[in-house]
Amino acid sequence: MKIGVVALQGAVTEHLTALSELGAEAIPVKEANQLRELDGLVLPGGESTAIRRLMDAAQLREPLQLFSREKPVFGTCAGLILLAKEVIGEEAHIGTMNVVVERNSFGRQIDSFITDVTVQERKIPAVFIRAPHIQSVGNNVEVLATVGDRIVLARDGHLLGCAFHPELTEDRYIFELFLEMVKKSASARLASHENVL
């Protein structure tokens, strides 16, 4: 599997490492033409406003919208904000995941913390740094994890959005979950192509 990591700003290296450890071919992505060869894509955490500006400068916004309508995308922290259909107090950017997100809802950098979250009956460590949360989800969006009453992990078909930083721990369960989504999506596309033929 070829998985791209948008490499404009943020925790790019950590995501590339996590994906490589699980056997994926992890590719840093800086240009739209690189998207054609990918099976899936990660939008890493960082500073969402800065990433937005860099994406626009690289003319990546529209290609990423098109990609995310067809193939799996995993957004972590700032990546979740970029994917969200609605962001409270600002304009959506890629806007293809049917969730409403609130930025910095867990506080500032000084309020960062680590806690355990339960994902599909498995407890994993979660690092929250100036983290957003998902305030509400649309129809058919599956809530996968919460902290208190705040949604911090959700799946919208082939899109996965995460408020915390799974790349900053040694637990790779969230990445395994995403790679499973990529495999299913590739199989479905292949079956659809064979039916056309």
Secondary structure, DSSP 8 states (H G I E B T S, - for coil): -EEEEE-SSSSHHHHHHHHHHTT-EEEEE-SGGGGGG-SEEEE--S-HHHHHHHHHHTT-HHHHHHHHHHS-EEEETHHHHHHEEEETTB--SS--EEEEEETTTT--GGG-EEEEEEETTEEEEEEESS--EEEEE-TT-EEEEEETTEEEEEEETTEEEESS-GGGSS--HHHHHHHHHHHHHHHHHHHHHHHH-
